[in-house]
Amino acid sequence: MANSTEPVEERRSGGSFSIAEWCRHRRLSVSMFYKLDQEGRAPATIRIGRRRTVTQEADTAWAAANQSASRCGHDGTSRT
């Protein structure tokens, strides 16, 4: 079964994602992104003009943090 942090498409070689692109990449809804953002759990974003983008590095760091939190049982679910 696929891990929820596995990307939908192949990783980009560089650059950044719009929020909508990042959400498709990580199989999350845009509203979930903003919920995570309010909770301080979304990936770091940068402003380019009026747009917010998620860099490849921020995506990688977010995925690593969520994988380690999931392994430790800090993802809001109980481990038995």
NUDO-404930 format. One record per atom (N, C-alpha, C): residue number from 1; atom name; x, y, z. Coordinates in steps of 0.02 Angstrom, whole numbers. Layout:
BEGIN
<r resi="NUM" name="CA" x="X" y="Y" z="Z"/>
...
This chain:
BEGIN
<r resi="1" name="N" x="42" y="-59" z="0"/>
<r resi="1" name="CA" x="0" y="0" z="0"/>
<r resi="1" name="C" x="44" y="62" z="0"/>
<r resi="2" name="N" x="25" y="113" z="-36"/>
<r resi="2" name="CA" x="65" y="174" z="-42"/>
<r resi="2" name="C" x="63" y="214" z="23"/>
<r resi="3" name="N" x="120" y="241" z="41"/>
<r resi="3" name="CA" x="125" y="287" z="97"/>
<r resi="3" name="C" x="93" y="353" z="77"/>
<r resi="4" name="N" x="60" y="386" z="123"/>
<r resi="4" name="CA" x="25" y="448" z="105"/>
<r resi="4" name="C" x="72" y="504" z="85"/>
<r resi="5" name="N" x="137" y="498" z="100"/>
<r resi="5" name="CA" x="184" y="550" z="81"/>
<r resi="5" name="C" x="220" y="534" z="16"/>
<r resi="6" name="N" x="202" y="478" z="-17"/>
<r resi="6" name="CA" x="233" y="462" z="-81"/>
<r resi="6" name="C" x="204" y="508" z="-134"/>
<r resi="7" name="N" x="246" y="534" z="-177"/>
<r resi="7" name="CA" x="221" y="580" z="-229"/>
<r resi="7" name="C" x="179" y="545" z="-281"/>
<r resi="8" name="N" x="133" y="581" z="-310"/>
<r resi="8" name="CA" x="90" y="555" z="-363"/>
<r resi="8" name="C" x="130" y="547" z="-427"/>
<r resi="9" name="N" x="168" y="597" z="-444"/>
<r resi="9" name="CA" x="206" y="596" z="-505"/>
<r resi="9" name="C" x="280" y="592" z="-489"/>
<r resi="10" name="N" x="321" y="584" z="-539"/>
<r resi="10" name="CA" x="393" y="582" z="-526"/>
<r resi="10" name="C" x="416" y="648" z="-498"/>
<r resi="11" name="N" x="466" y="643" z="-456"/>
<r resi="11" name="CA" x="494" y="704" z="-426"/>
<r resi="11" name="C" x="522" y="750" z="-479"/>
<r resi="12" name="N" x="516" y="813" z="-465"/>
<r resi="12" name="CA" x="544" y="863" z="-510"/>
<r resi="12" name="C" x="620" y="866" z="-500"/>
<r resi="13" name="N" x="654" y="886" z="-550"/>
<r resi="13" name="CA" x="727" y="892" z="-543"/>
<r resi="13" name="C" x="746" y="956" z="-507"/>
<r resi="14" name="N" x="701" y="1001" z="-499"/>
<r resi="14" name="CA" x="715" y="1064" z="-465"/>
<r resi="14" name="C" x="654" y="1109" z="-470"/>
<r resi="15" name="N" x="661" y="1170" z="-448"/>
<r resi="15" name="CA" x="607" y="1217" z="-453"/>
<r resi="15" name="C" x="561" y="1214" z="-393"/>
<r resi="16" name="N" x="500" y="1236" z="-405"/>
<r resi="16" name="CA" x="452" y="1238" z="-350"/>
<r resi="16" name="C" x="382" y="1221" z="-374"/>
<r resi="17" name="N" x="338" y="1210" z="-327"/>
<r resi="17" name="CA" x="269" y="1193" z="-340"/>
<r resi="17" name="C" x="224" y="1252" z="-321"/>
<r resi="18" name="N" x="171" y="1263" z="-358"/>
<r resi="18" name="CA" x="117" y="1306" z="-332"/>
<r resi="18" name="C" x="84" y="1264" z="-277"/>
<r resi="19" name="N" x="44" y="1296" z="-236"/>
<r resi="19" name="CA" x="10" y="1258" z="-183"/>
<r resi="19" name="C" x="-34" y="1204" z="-213"/>
<r resi="20" name="N" x="-70" y="1220" z="-266"/>
<r resi="20" name="CA" x="-114" y="1170" z="-298"/>
<r resi="20" name="C" x="-73" y="1113" z="-327"/>
<r resi="21" name="N" x="-16" y="1128" z="-359"/>
<r resi="21" name="CA" x="27" y="1075" z="-386"/>
<r resi="21" name="C" x="54" y="1030" z="-330"/>
<r resi="22" name="N" x="76" y="1062" z="-276"/>
<r resi="22" name="CA" x="103" y="1024" z="-220"/>
<r resi="22" name="C" x="49" y="978" z="-191"/>
<r resi="23" name="N" x="-12" y="1003" z="-185"/>
<r resi="23" name="CA" x="-67" y="962" z="-159"/>
<r resi="23" name="C" x="-80" y="902" z="-204"/>
<r resi="24" name="N" x="-80" y="911" z="-269"/>
<r resi="24" name="CA" x="-88" y="854" z="-314"/>
<r resi="24" name="C" x="-30" y="806" z="-307"/>
<r resi="25" name="N" x="30" y="833" z="-301"/>
<r resi="25" name="CA" x="91" y="793" z="-293"/>
<r resi="25" name="C" x="87" y="748" z="-231"/>
<r resi="26" name="N" x="60" y="775" z="-176"/>
<r resi="26" name="CA" x="57" y="738" z="-113"/>
<r resi="26" name="C" x="-12" y="709" z="-99"/>
<r resi="27" name="N" x="-57" y="713" z="-148"/>
<r resi="27" name="CA" x="-125" y="685" z="-142"/>
<r resi="27" name="C" x="-163" y="713" z="-83"/>
<r resi="28" name="N" x="-160" y="779" z="-75"/>
<r resi="28" name="CA" x="-197" y="814" z="-23"/>
<r resi="28" name="C" x="-242" y="866" z="-56"/>
<r resi="29" name="N" x="-295" y="884" z="-23"/>
<r resi="29" name="CA" x="-338" y="938" z="-49"/>
<r resi="29" name="C" x="-305" y="1004" z="-30"/>
<r resi="30" name="N" x="-323" y="1055" z="-68"/>
<r resi="30" name="CA" x="-297" y="1122" z="-53"/>
<r resi="30" name="C" x="-321" y="1144" z="16"/>
<r resi="31" name="N" x="-384" y="1127" z="33"/>
<r resi="31" name="CA" x="-409" y="1147" z="99"/>
<r resi="31" name="C" x="-369" y="1112" z="155"/>
<r resi="32" name="N" x="-346" y="1051" z="143"/>
<r resi="32" name="CA" x="-304" y="1017" z="193"/>
<r resi="32" name="C" x="-237" y="1053" z="199"/>
<r resi="33" name="N" x="-210" y="1077" z="144"/>
<r resi="33" name="CA" x="-147" y="1115" z="148"/>
<r resi="33" name="C" x="-157" y="1174" z="195"/>
<r resi="34" name="N" x="-211" y="1212" z="186"/>
<r resi="34" name="CA" x="-222" y="1272" z="227"/>
<r resi="34" name="C" x="-236" y="1253" z="300"/>
<r resi="35" name="N" x="-267" y="1197" z="311"/>
<r resi="35" name="CA" x="-277" y="1173" z="380"/>
<r resi="35" name="C" x="-209" y="1157" z="411"/>
<r resi="36" name="N" x="-167" y="1120" z="374"/>
<r resi="36" name="CA" x="-100" y="1106" z="399"/>
<r resi="36" name="C" x="-60" y="1170" z="410"/>
<r resi="37" name="N" x="-69" y="1218" z="366"/>
<r resi="37" name="CA" x="-35" y="1282" z="371"/>
<r resi="37" name="C" x="-55" y="1318" z="436"/>
<r resi="38" name="N" x="-119" y="1318" z="451"/>
<r resi="38" name="CA" x="-143" y="1349" z="513"/>
<r resi="38" name="C" x="-115" y="1315" z="575"/>
<r resi="39" name="N" x="-105" y="1249" z="570"/>
<r resi="39" name="CA" x="-78" y="1210" z="626"/>
<r resi="39" name="C" x="-2" y="1212" z="629"/>
<r resi="40" name="N" x="30" y="1245" z="580"/>
<r resi="40" name="CA" x="103" y="1247" z="578"/>
<r resi="40" name="C" x="134" y="1183" z="553"/>
<r resi="41" name="N" x="95" y="1141" z="517"/>
<r resi="41" name="CA" x="120" y="1076" z="495"/>
<r resi="41" name="C" x="127" y="1071" z="419"/>
<r resi="42" name="N" x="116" y="1126" z="383"/>
<r resi="42" name="CA" x="124" y="1126" z="310"/>
<r resi="42" name="C" x="197" y="1137" z="293"/>
<r resi="43" name="N" x="217" y="1121" z="232"/>
<r resi="43" name="CA" x="286" y="1135" z="212"/>
<r resi="43" name="C" x="298" y="1210" z="209"/>
<r resi="44" name="N" x="360" y="1228" z="216"/>
<r resi="44" name="CA" x="378" y="1299" z="211"/>
<r resi="44" name="C" x="362" y="1324" z="141"/>
<r resi="45" name="N" x="340" y="1386" z="137"/>
<r resi="45" name="CA" x="326" y="1416" z="72"/>
<r resi="45" name="C" x="366" y="1480" z="65"/>
<r resi="46" name="N" x="375" y="1501" z="3"/>
<r resi="46" name="CA" x="407" y="1565" z="-10"/>
<r resi="46" name="C" x="361" y="1605" z="-55"/>
<r resi="47" name="N" x="365" y="1670" z="-51"/>
<r resi="47" name="CA" x="325" y="1713" z="-93"/>
<r resi="47" name="C" x="365" y="1732" z="-155"/>
<r resi="48" name="N" x="334" y="1724" z="-212"/>
<r resi="48" name="CA" x="362" y="1748" z="-274"/>
<r resi="48" name="C" x="308" y="1793" z="-304"/>
<r resi="49" name="N" x="318" y="1857" z="-298"/>
<r resi="49" name="CA" x="265" y="1903" z="-316"/>
<r resi="49" name="C" x="207" y="1895" z="-268"/>
<r resi="50" name="N" x="148" y="1882" z="-294"/>
<r resi="50" name="CA" x="90" y="1872" z="-251"/>
<r resi="50" name="C" x="76" y="1798" z="-239"/>
<r resi="51" name="N" x="116" y="1754" z="-268"/>
<r resi="51" name="CA" x="105" y="1682" z="-262"/>
<r resi="51" name="C" x="148" y="1653" z="-206"/>
<r resi="52" name="N" x="121" y="1603" z="-173"/>
<r resi="52" name="CA" x="160" y="1563" z="-125"/>
<r resi="52" name="C" x="179" y="1499" z="-160"/>
<r resi="53" name="N" x="240" y="1478" z="-153"/>
<r resi="53" name="CA" x="264" y="1416" z="-183"/>
<r resi="53" name="C" x="299" y="1373" z="-131"/>
<r resi="54" name="N" x="300" y="1308" z="-146"/>
<r resi="54" name="CA" x="335" y="1259" z="-104"/>
<r resi="54" name="C" x="396" y="1237" z="-144"/>
<r resi="55" name="N" x="455" y="1247" z="-117"/>
<r resi="55" name="CA" x="515" y="1226" z="-152"/>
<r resi="55" name="C" x="524" y="1150" z="-147"/>
<r resi="56" name="N" x="564" y="1123" z="-191"/>
<r resi="56" name="CA" x="580" y="1051" z="-188"/>
<r resi="56" name="C" x="611" y="1033" z="-121"/>
<r resi="57" name="N" x="653" y="1076" z="-95"/>
<r resi="57" name="CA" x="686" y="1063" z="-31"/>
<r resi="57" name="C" x="635" y="1062" z="26"/>
<r resi="58" name="N" x="587" y="1109" z="25"/>
<r resi="58" name="CA" x="535" y="1111" z="76"/>
<r resi="58" name="C" x="491" y="1049" z="73"/>
<r resi="59" name="N" x="476" y="1026" z="12"/>
<r resi="59" name="CA" x="437" y="965" z="3"/>
<r resi="59" name="C" x="474" y="905" z="32"/>
<r resi="60" name="N" x="538" y="899" z="17"/>
<r resi="60" name="CA" x="578" y="844" z="43"/>
<r resi="60" name="C" x="581" y="845" z="119"/>
<r resi="61" name="N" x="592" y="904" z="148"/>
<r resi="61" name="CA" x="595" y="911" z="220"/>
<r resi="61" name="C" x="527" y="893" z="252"/>
<r resi="62" name="N" x="472" y="915" z="221"/>
<r resi="62" name="CA" x="405" y="900" z="247"/>
<r resi="62" name="C" x="393" y="825" z="246"/>
<r resi="63" name="N" x="410" y="793" z="191"/>
<r resi="63" name="CA" x="399" y="720" z="185"/>
<r resi="63" name="C" x="440" y="683" z="237"/>
<r resi="64" name="N" x="503" y="702" z="247"/>
<r resi="64" name="CA" x="545" y="669" z="296"/>
<r resi="64" name="C" x="518" y="678" z="366"/>
<r resi="65" name="N" x="496" y="738" z="382"/>
<r resi="65" name="CA" x="469" y="752" z="449"/>
<r resi="65" name="C" x="405" y="712" z="461"/>
<r resi="66" name="N" x="363" y="705" z="411"/>
<r resi="66" name="CA" x="301" y="668" z="419"/>
<r resi="66" name="C" x="313" y="594" z="422"/>
<r resi="67" name="N" x="363" y="569" z="387"/>
<r resi="67" name="CA" x="379" y="498" z="391"/>
<r resi="67" name="C" x="405" y="480" z="460"/>
<r resi="68" name="N" x="448" y="522" z="487"/>
<r resi="68" name="CA" x="476" y="508" z="554"/>
<r resi="68" name="C" x="422" y="515" z="607"/>
<r resi="69" name="N" x="377" y="564" z="600"/>
<r resi="69" name="CA" x="323" y="572" z="649"/>
<r resi="69" name="C" x="276" y="513" z="645"/>
<r resi="70" name="N" x="264" y="488" z="585"/>
<r resi="70" name="CA" x="219" y="430" z="577"/>
<r resi="70" name="C" x="249" y="368" z="609"/>
<r resi="71" name="N" x="314" y="359" z="601"/>
<r resi="71" name="CA" x="347" y="301" z="630"/>
<r resi="71" name="C" x="345" y="303" z="706"/>
<r resi="72" name="N" x="348" y="364" z="734"/>
<r resi="72" name="CA" x="349" y="372" z="807"/>
<r resi="72" name="C" x="279" y="373" z="837"/>
<r resi="73" name="N" x="228" y="371" z="795"/>
<r resi="73" name="CA" x="159" y="373" z="820"/>
<r resi="73" name="C" x="134" y="442" z="837"/>
<r resi="74" name="N" x="166" y="494" z="809"/>
<r resi="74" name="CA" x="146" y="563" z="822"/>
<r resi="74" name="C" x="101" y="590" z="768"/>
<r resi="75" name="N" x="67" y="547" z="732"/>
<r resi="75" name="CA" x="24" y="571" z="678"/>
<r resi="75" name="C" x="-50" y="573" z="698"/>
<r resi="76" name="N" x="-63" y="570" z="762"/>
<r resi="76" name="CA" x="-131" y="574" z="786"/>
<r resi="76" name="C" x="-167" y="507" z="790"/>
<r resi="77" name="N" x="-133" y="453" z="771"/>
<r resi="77" name="CA" x="-164" y="387" z="776"/>
<r resi="77" name="C" x="-127" y="347" z="830"/>
<r resi="78" name="N" x="-161" y="299" z="857"/>
<r resi="78" name="CA" x="-128" y="257" z="908"/>
<r resi="78" name="C" x="-98" y="197" z="875"/>
<r resi="79" name="N" x="-42" y="176" z="899"/>
<r resi="79" name="CA" x="-7" y="117" z="873"/>
<r resi="79" name="C" x="-18" y="59" z="922"/>
<r resi="80" name="N" x="-36" y="1" z="896"/>
<r resi="80" name="CA" x="-44" y="-57" z="940"/>
<r resi="80" name="C" x="1" y="-113" z="918"/>
